[in-house]
């Protein structure tokens, strides 16, 4: 009897009122592309959905673009509105759970605007905790999402770094900001802007020696030691403990003038990612350019390998495809105007591990990888087709002739992909969040479609949610041409429907 009671406590209870599928019309697409974030704001164990949109107007004669901006949190369980607040400007990013102001209370979201807004809000209410005074960057504009740093001012809260660009001059600046109060930690540290091209969002890189560098760029990749930024911002040569160390192999790459930046990669950079290395405390750098991929050794920035692959049009997704313990890379390549090639390359050698072509007419839509309990990754990506056999409750009024299908690839069965479901609206964003107890995944899909065939009006946004296990059970298995494969295609679907997902899914690095 006692054993039965113990086991009962160990079995997780299903969530009440949990809906496997729901969708909600929320508003209109902002003029500037805005982020979607998943975070459990009401602490019910299910990731909720935070997003920005323009509020609908009751007067249809008004131009929707002039309507106010709103940021909302939607319940991951049923799509109900948990809170809704007005936003002062378009957002570059929503980063939740990265600034912990009180012990054991992970309850904040950091909003970085497209101009001068930097504010920390309560995740549970949407109310501001602090907002940085925009006069601190009166002649500058924020160029990228804020970077979360270690605690620099020893107040037991992580601090922030903001990359700014001059509104009238071609310079750039770094501003250190207190994560506790939102006040600057010194003045803006300015550098001459080097390079032209896509903004490479800054990120903090920790070397094997414990030194911290900020990687960023404009069509290139440059590095600057965080201790140098700190010294110039505070106008002093003493450093907090976290900034005491340096990295000799990095330092020798710059000139004697310590104010100059370190050149890491020269030109045509589209994406930069840090890649953990199996058995090492030092991450590598994956550089995606217009011509291909290069993997740089984090210890000394020397090249491990390079692979020529033109027209990579979305950020590579790291994941475990083979069994060597190193991350591999899932790529989407635009091979023609209406077809994209899906490629997986070996993270150790850059050799091709898998490829497939799928119709696609739209712009960039990121793929996604999630870690399973057996140490492999599933890869999710979008393709197009005609009317699908596995119609789902997520379909709405069509604005195009082709459906957008969400496919799943699992490395153990590379000859089969699962068609999870399809929608007729255009895909804006896709994200996934883990359900800790159920070992399931919540998938959130943001779509957009036009009303009344009017190209002058913004598109109407719809948020869709589904449970991964539900999607696997209701999916359609597609063979990639192996007639005599074992197990049979229909058996693969039944096997994959039992997948369990890790409490720490593989996220974009």
C-alpha positions as CSV (number, residue, x, y, z in Angstrom):
1,X,0.0,0.0,0.0
2,X,2.8,2.4,0.9
3,X,4.5,1.7,-2.5
4,X,1.4,2.5,-4.4
5,X,1.1,5.9,-2.6
6,X,4.8,6.7,-3.3
7,X,4.3,5.9,-7.0
8,X,1.2,8.1,-7.2
9,X,3.2,11.1,-6.1
10,X,5.9,10.4,-8.7
11,X,3.5,10.4,-11.7
12,X,2.8,13.9,-12.9
13,X,-0.8,15.0,-13.1
14,X,-2.1,16.2,-16.4
15,X,-2.7,19.9,-16.7
16,X,-6.3,20.9,-16.3
17,X,-8.0,22.7,-19.3
18,X,-4.8,22.1,-21.3
19,X,-5.8,22.4,-25.0
20,X,-3.7,20.6,-27.6
21,X,-4.7,23.1,-30.3
22,X,-5.9,26.6,-30.2
23,X,-5.7,29.8,-32.3
24,X,-6.4,33.4,-31.6
25,X,-6.6,36.5,-33.8
26,X,-4.6,39.2,-32.0
27,X,-4.3,42.3,-34.1
28,X,-2.2,43.5,-37.1
29,X,1.4,43.1,-38.2
30,X,3.6,46.0,-37.1
31,X,5.4,48.0,-39.8
32,X,8.7,46.8,-38.3
33,X,9.1,43.0,-37.8
34,X,8.8,42.3,-34.1
35,X,9.8,39.3,-31.9
36,X,7.8,36.5,-30.3
37,X,8.9,35.1,-26.9
38,X,7.8,32.0,-25.0
39,X,8.0,32.2,-21.2
40,X,5.8,30.9,-18.3
41,X,4.6,34.2,-17.0
42,X,1.8,32.9,-14.7
43,X,3.8,29.9,-13.3
44,X,1.4,27.2,-14.3
45,X,4.0,25.0,-15.9
46,X,3.1,25.9,-19.5
47,X,5.1,28.4,-21.6
48,X,3.0,31.5,-22.5
49,X,3.4,33.7,-25.6
50,X,4.5,37.3,-25.6
51,X,4.3,39.3,-28.7
52,X,3.9,42.9,-30.2
53,X,1.2,43.9,-32.6
54,X,-0.8,47.0,-33.7
55,X,-4.2,47.1,-31.9
56,X,-7.3,46.7,-34.1
57,X,-9.5,49.8,-34.6
58,X,-13.3,49.8,-34.5
59,X,-13.2,52.4,-37.3
60,X,-12.2,50.5,-40.5
61,X,-11.7,53.7,-42.4
62,X,-8.6,54.5,-40.3
63,X,-5.2,53.4,-41.5
64,X,-4.2,50.5,-39.3
65,X,-0.5,51.5,-39.3
66,X,-1.5,54.5,-37.2
67,X,-3.0,52.4,-34.4
68,X,-1.2,52.1,-31.1
69,X,1.3,49.3,-30.5
70,X,0.4,46.7,-27.9
71,X,2.5,43.9,-26.2
72,X,0.4,41.0,-24.9
73,X,1.0,37.8,-23.0
74,X,-1.3,34.9,-24.1
75,X,-1.9,31.8,-22.0
76,X,-0.1,28.8,-23.4
77,X,-3.0,26.6,-22.1
78,X,-5.9,28.2,-23.9
79,X,-4.9,31.5,-25.6
80,X,-6.6,33.8,-23.2
81,X,-5.1,37.2,-22.6
82,X,-3.1,37.3,-19.4
83,X,-2.2,41.0,-19.7
84,X,-2.0,43.7,-22.4
85,X,0.1,46.9,-22.3
86,X,0.8,49.7,-24.7
87,X,4.3,49.9,-26.2
88,X,6.1,53.2,-26.8
89,X,7.8,51.9,-29.9
90,X,8.6,48.9,-32.1
91,X,10.6,46.2,-30.4
92,X,13.8,44.5,-31.5
93,X,13.6,41.9,-28.8
94,X,11.7,40.4,-25.8
95,X,14.1,38.6,-23.5
96,X,12.5,36.9,-20.5
97,X,14.0,35.2,-17.5
98,X,17.5,36.6,-18.0
99,X,17.5,39.2,-15.2
100,X,16.8,37.9,-11.8
101,X,16.3,40.8,-9.3
102,X,15.4,38.7,-6.3
103,X,16.6,35.2,-5.3
104,X,14.3,32.4,-6.7
105,X,12.1,34.9,-8.5
106,X,12.6,34.6,-12.2
107,X,9.9,37.0,-13.2
108,X,11.1,39.7,-15.6
109,X,11.2,40.4,-19.3
110,X,13.6,42.9,-20.9
111,X,12.3,44.9,-23.9
112,X,14.7,46.5,-26.4
113,X,13.1,49.0,-28.7
114,X,14.0,49.9,-32.3
115,X,15.0,53.4,-31.3
116,X,15.6,54.4,-27.6
117,X,13.4,52.1,-25.5
118,X,15.1,49.9,-22.9
119,X,12.7,48.7,-20.2
120,X,12.4,45.8,-17.7
121,X,8.9,44.7,-17.0
122,X,7.3,42.2,-14.7
123,X,6.5,39.0,-16.6
124,X,3.4,38.3,-14.6
125,X,1.8,41.8,-15.0
126,X,3.5,43.6,-17.9
127,X,4.1,46.6,-15.6
128,X,7.5,48.3,-15.8
129,X,10.2,47.6,-13.2
130,X,12.4,50.3,-14.6
131,X,12.9,52.2,-17.9
132,X,16.2,53.7,-19.0
133,X,16.0,57.5,-19.5
134,X,16.3,58.0,-23.3
135,X,18.3,61.2,-22.7
136,X,21.3,58.9,-22.1
137,X,21.3,58.1,-25.8
138,X,19.8,61.4,-27.1
139,X,21.9,61.4,-30.3
140,X,22.1,57.7,-30.7
141,X,19.7,54.8,-31.7
142,X,19.9,51.3,-30.4
143,X,21.1,49.0,-33.2
144,X,20.5,45.6,-31.7
145,X,19.0,43.7,-28.7
146,X,20.6,44.4,-25.3
147,X,23.3,41.9,-24.2
148,X,23.0,40.3,-20.7
149,X,26.4,40.5,-18.9
150,X,27.7,39.2,-15.6
151,X,27.3,41.4,-12.5
152,X,29.8,44.3,-13.1
153,X,28.8,46.6,-10.2
154,X,28.5,43.9,-7.5
155,X,24.8,44.4,-6.7
156,X,24.0,40.7,-7.2
157,X,22.1,41.4,-10.5
158,X,23.4,40.8,-14.0
159,X,24.1,44.0,-16.0
160,X,23.5,44.9,-19.7
161,X,25.3,46.3,-22.7
162,X,23.6,48.2,-25.5
163,X,25.1,48.8,-29.0
164,X,24.2,52.2,-30.4
165,X,24.8,54.0,-33.7
166,X,24.9,57.7,-34.3
167,X,21.9,59.3,-35.9
168,X,23.9,61.7,-38.0
169,X,27.5,60.3,-37.8
170,X,28.9,56.9,-38.8
171,X,30.1,56.0,-35.3
172,X,29.1,53.3,-32.9
173,X,28.9,53.1,-29.1
174,X,28.6,50.7,-26.2
175,X,26.6,51.7,-23.1
176,X,26.8,49.6,-19.9
177,X,23.5,49.6,-18.0
178,X,22.7,48.4,-14.5
179,X,20.3,45.4,-14.6
180,X,18.9,46.4,-11.2
181,X,18.1,50.0,-11.8
182,X,18.3,50.7,-15.6
183,X,20.8,53.5,-15.0
184,X,24.1,53.7,-17.1
185,X,27.3,52.4,-15.6
186,X,29.4,55.3,-16.9
187,X,29.3,57.0,-20.3
188,X,29.0,55.8,-23.9
189,X,32.2,54.3,-25.2
190,X,32.5,55.2,-28.9
191,X,34.4,53.7,-31.8
192,X,34.7,54.4,-35.4
193,X,32.4,52.2,-37.4
194,X,34.2,49.6,-39.5
195,X,32.5,47.9,-42.3
196,X,29.2,48.1,-44.1
197,X,26.5,45.5,-44.2
198,X,24.1,43.6,-42.0
199,X,24.2,44.4,-38.3
200,X,25.6,41.4,-36.4
201,X,23.9,41.6,-33.0
202,X,26.5,41.8,-30.2
203,X,27.0,38.9,-27.9
204,X,29.2,38.2,-24.9
205,X,31.8,35.5,-25.5
206,X,33.6,33.8,-22.6
207,X,37.1,32.4,-23.5
208,X,38.7,29.3,-22.0
209,X,40.8,31.6,-19.8
210,X,37.7,33.3,-18.4
211,X,38.1,36.6,-20.4
212,X,34.9,38.2,-21.8
213,X,34.8,39.8,-25.2
214,X,31.9,41.4,-27.1
215,X,31.5,40.1,-30.6
216,X,29.6,42.3,-33.1
217,X,29.9,43.8,-36.6
218,X,28.4,45.4,-39.7
219,X,28.8,42.8,-42.4
220,X,31.9,41.6,-40.6
221,X,32.9,40.4,-37.1
222,X,34.9,42.4,-34.6
223,X,35.7,41.9,-31.0
224,X,36.3,44.2,-28.1
225,X,37.3,43.2,-24.6
226,X,34.6,43.9,-22.1
227,X,37.3,45.1,-19.7
228,X,38.3,47.8,-22.2
229,X,34.7,49.0,-22.5
230,X,34.4,49.1,-18.7
231,X,37.7,51.0,-18.3
232,X,36.7,53.7,-20.8
233,X,33.1,53.9,-19.5
234,X,34.2,54.4,-15.9
235,X,37.4,56.3,-16.8
236,X,39.5,54.1,-14.5
237,X,41.9,51.2,-14.7
238,X,40.6,49.1,-11.8
239,X,38.3,46.2,-12.7
240,X,35.8,44.1,-10.9
241,X,36.8,40.5,-10.3
242,X,34.9,39.1,-13.3
243,X,37.0,41.3,-15.6
244,X,40.5,40.6,-14.3
245,X,41.4,38.1,-17.0
246,X,42.5,38.4,-20.6
247,X,43.0,36.0,-23.5
248,X,46.6,36.2,-25.0
249,X,45.6,34.4,-28.3
250,X,42.9,37.0,-28.9
251,X,45.0,40.0,-27.8
252,X,47.8,39.3,-30.2
253,X,45.3,39.8,-33.1
254,X,45.0,43.6,-32.5
255,X,47.4,46.4,-32.8
256,X,49.4,48.0,-30.0
257,X,46.6,50.7,-29.6
258,X,44.3,49.1,-27.1
259,X,41.4,51.3,-28.1
260,X,41.2,49.5,-31.5
261,X,38.9,46.6,-32.2
262,X,40.0,43.0,-32.9
263,X,39.2,41.8,-36.4
264,X,37.7,38.3,-36.3
265,X,36.2,37.9,-39.8
266,X,36.4,40.4,-42.7
267,X,33.3,40.6,-44.9
268,X,29.9,39.5,-46.1
269,X,28.8,38.0,-42.8
270,X,25.1,37.2,-42.4
271,X,25.0,35.3,-39.0
272,X,27.3,34.6,-36.1
273,X,26.7,31.8,-33.5
274,X,28.7,30.4,-30.6
275,X,28.8,26.6,-30.7
276,X,29.6,24.6,-27.6
277,X,32.4,22.1,-28.1
278,X,32.1,18.6,-26.6
279,X,34.5,18.1,-23.7
280,X,35.7,21.7,-23.8
281,X,35.0,24.9,-21.8
282,X,35.5,27.0,-24.9
283,X,32.9,27.5,-27.6
284,X,33.6,27.7,-31.3
285,X,32.3,30.4,-33.6
286,X,30.1,29.5,-36.6
287,X,30.2,32.3,-39.3
288,X,27.6,32.3,-42.1
289,X,28.4,34.4,-45.1
290,X,26.9,35.0,-48.5
291,X,29.2,32.3,-49.8
292,X,29.1,29.6,-47.2
293,X,30.1,28.6,-43.6
294,X,33.2,28.7,-41.6
295,X,33.8,27.2,-38.1
296,X,36.5,29.1,-36.1
297,X,38.2,27.6,-33.1
298,X,37.3,29.7,-30.1
299,X,40.6,29.4,-28.4
300,X,42.6,31.2,-31.0
301,X,40.1,32.1,-33.8
302,X,41.8,29.8,-36.3
303,X,39.6,28.1,-38.9
304,X,38.6,24.5,-38.2
305,X,36.8,24.1,-41.6
306,X,35.1,26.0,-44.3
307,X,32.3,25.0,-46.7
308,X,31.1,26.8,-49.8
309,X,27.3,27.0,-49.8
310,X,25.7,29.9,-51.5
311,X,22.3,31.4,-50.7
312,X,21.9,30.2,-47.1
313,X,18.9,32.3,-46.3
314,X,18.2,31.7,-42.6
315,X,20.3,31.2,-39.5
316,X,21.7,27.6,-39.2
317,X,20.2,25.4,-36.5
318,X,22.6,23.5,-34.3
319,X,21.5,20.0,-33.3
320,X,22.7,16.4,-32.8
321,X,22.3,14.4,-36.0
322,X,25.0,11.8,-35.7
323,X,26.5,10.2,-32.6
324,X,30.0,11.9,-32.3
325,X,28.8,14.2,-29.5
326,X,29.4,17.4,-31.6
327,X,26.7,19.7,-32.8
328,X,25.8,19.4,-36.5
329,X,24.1,22.1,-38.5
330,X,20.7,22.2,-40.3
331,X,20.7,24.6,-43.2
332,X,18.1,26.1,-45.5
333,X,19.4,27.1,-49.0
334,X,17.3,28.8,-51.6
335,X,18.2,26.7,-54.7
336,X,15.7,28.5,-57.0
337,X,12.8,31.0,-56.9
338,X,10.3,28.3,-55.8
339,X,12.5,25.6,-54.2
340,X,14.7,25.4,-51.1
341,X,17.2,22.7,-50.3
342,X,17.4,21.4,-46.8
343,X,21.0,20.3,-45.8
344,X,22.5,18.9,-42.6
345,X,26.3,19.0,-42.4
346,X,28.6,17.4,-39.9
347,X,29.8,19.8,-37.3
348,X,33.2,18.1,-37.1
349,X,34.1,17.8,-40.8
350,X,31.4,19.9,-42.7
351,X,30.6,16.7,-44.7
352,X,27.0,16.4,-45.9
353,X,24.8,14.1,-43.7
354,X,21.4,14.6,-45.2
355,X,19.6,16.7,-47.9
356,X,16.2,17.2,-49.4
357,X,14.4,19.7,-51.6
358,X,11.0,21.2,-50.8
359,X,8.9,23.8,-52.6
360,X,9.0,27.3,-51.0
361,X,8.0,30.7,-52.4
362,X,8.1,32.9,-49.3
363,X,10.9,34.7,-47.6
364,X,13.1,33.8,-44.6
365,X,11.5,31.5,-42.0
366,X,13.8,30.0,-39.4
367,X,14.0,26.3,-38.8
368,X,14.1,24.9,-35.2
369,X,15.8,22.1,-33.3
370,X,14.7,20.5,-30.1
371,X,16.6,18.0,-28.0
372,X,15.1,14.6,-27.2
373,X,15.6,12.4,-24.1
374,X,17.9,10.0,-26.1
375,X,20.4,12.8,-26.9
376,X,19.4,13.4,-30.5
377,X,17.6,16.4,-32.0
378,X,14.5,16.8,-34.0
379,X,14.6,19.4,-36.7
380,X,11.4,21.3,-37.7
381,X,11.2,23.3,-40.9
382,X,8.6,24.7,-43.3
383,X,7.7,23.7,-46.9
384,X,4.9,24.2,-49.3
385,X,2.4,21.9,-51.1
386,X,-1.1,21.6,-52.3
387,X,-4.1,20.8,-50.1
388,X,-2.8,18.4,-47.4
389,X,-4.4,15.2,-46.5
390,X,-3.9,15.8,-42.8
391,X,-6.0,18.9,-42.4
392,X,-5.9,20.4,-39.0
393,X,-8.0,22.7,-36.8
394,X,-5.4,25.4,-37.4
395,X,-6.4,26.1,-41.0
396,X,-8.2,29.4,-41.7
397,X,-9.3,31.3,-44.8
398,X,-6.9,30.9,-47.6
399,X,-5.0,33.8,-49.2
400,X,-2.8,31.7,-51.4
401,X,-3.0,28.5,-53.5
402,X,-0.4,26.7,-51.5
403,X,-0.4,25.4,-47.9
404,X,2.6,25.9,-45.7
405,X,3.5,22.6,-44.1
406,X,5.5,22.1,-40.9
407,X,7.9,19.1,-41.3
408,X,9.8,17.1,-38.7
409,X,13.1,15.2,-39.3
410,X,14.5,12.7,-36.8
411,X,18.1,11.5,-37.4
412,X,17.4,7.8,-36.6
413,X,15.0,7.6,-39.5
414,X,16.5,9.9,-42.2
415,X,14.4,8.4,-45.0
416,X,11.1,9.7,-43.5
417,X,9.8,13.1,-42.6
418,X,6.6,13.8,-40.7
419,X,4.1,16.3,-42.0
420,X,2.9,17.7,-38.6
421,X,0.2,20.0,-39.9
422,X,-0.4,22.8,-42.4
423,X,-1.7,26.4,-42.6
424,X,-2.7,28.6,-45.5
425,X,-1.5,31.9,-44.0
426,X,2.0,33.2,-44.3
427,X,4.5,32.1,-41.6
428,X,5.9,35.0,-39.5
429,X,7.6,33.1,-36.6
430,X,7.8,29.7,-35.0
431,X,9.0,28.9,-31.5
432,X,8.9,26.0,-29.0
433,X,8.9,25.7,-25.3
434,X,9.3,22.7,-23.0
435,X,6.7,21.2,-20.7
436,X,8.8,19.9,-17.9
437,X,6.7,17.2,-16.4
438,X,5.1,15.8,-19.6
439,X,8.4,15.8,-21.6
440,X,6.3,17.5,-24.4
441,X,6.8,20.7,-26.4
442,X,4.5,23.6,-26.9
443,X,4.8,24.9,-30.4
444,X,3.7,28.5,-31.1
445,X,3.2,29.7,-34.7
446,X,2.6,33.3,-35.6
447,X,1.0,33.7,-39.1
448,X,-0.3,36.7,-41.1
449,X,-2.8,37.1,-43.9
450,X,-4.4,40.0,-45.7
451,X,-8.0,41.0,-45.5
452,X,-10.1,42.0,-48.5
453,X,-7.1,41.5,-50.8
454,X,-5.9,45.1,-50.0
455,X,-2.1,45.3,-50.2
456,X,-2.1,48.8,-48.7
457,X,-3.3,47.5,-45.3
458,X,-1.1,45.5,-42.9
459,X,-1.7,41.8,-42.5
460,X,-3.8,40.3,-39.7
461,X,-1.9,38.3,-37.2
462,X,-3.0,35.0,-35.7
463,X,-1.3,33.0,-33.0
464,X,-1.5,29.2,-33.1
465,X,-0.5,26.7,-30.5
466,X,-0.3,23.0,-30.6
467,X,1.3,20.2,-28.5
468,X,4.1,18.3,-30.1
469,X,2.9,14.9,-29.0
470,X,-0.6,15.7,-30.4
471,X,1.0,16.8,-33.6
472,X,3.1,13.6,-33.9
473,X,0.1,11.4,-33.3
474,X,-1.9,13.3,-36.0
475,X,0.9,13.6,-38.5
476,X,1.4,12.1,-41.9
477,X,4.6,10.1,-42.6
478,X,6.3,10.8,-45.9
479,X,8.8,8.5,-47.5
480,X,11.8,10.1,-49.2
481,X,12.0,7.4,-51.9
482,X,13.3,4.3,-50.1
483,X,10.9,1.6,-51.2
484,X,12.1,-1.3,-49.1
485,X,13.1,0.6,-46.0
486,X,12.8,-1.0,-42.5
487,X,10.9,-0.2,-40.4
488,X,8.1,0.6,-42.7
489,X,7.0,4.2,-43.1
490,X,3.8,3.8,-41.1
491,X,5.7,2.2,-38.3
492,X,8.1,5.1,-38.0
493,X,5.2,7.5,-37.2
494,X,4.1,5.2,-34.3
495,X,7.7,5.1,-33.0
496,X,8.1,8.9,-33.2
497,X,4.8,9.5,-31.5
498,X,6.4,8.2,-28.3
499,X,9.3,10.7,-28.4
500,X,10.2,12.4,-25.1
501,X,11.8,15.8,-25.1
502,X,14.5,17.0,-22.8
503,X,13.9,19.6,-20.0
504,X,16.7,21.6,-21.6
505,X,15.8,21.7,-25.4
506,X,18.5,22.6,-27.9
507,X,18.0,26.3,-28.4
508,X,19.5,28.7,-31.0
509,X,22.9,29.8,-29.7
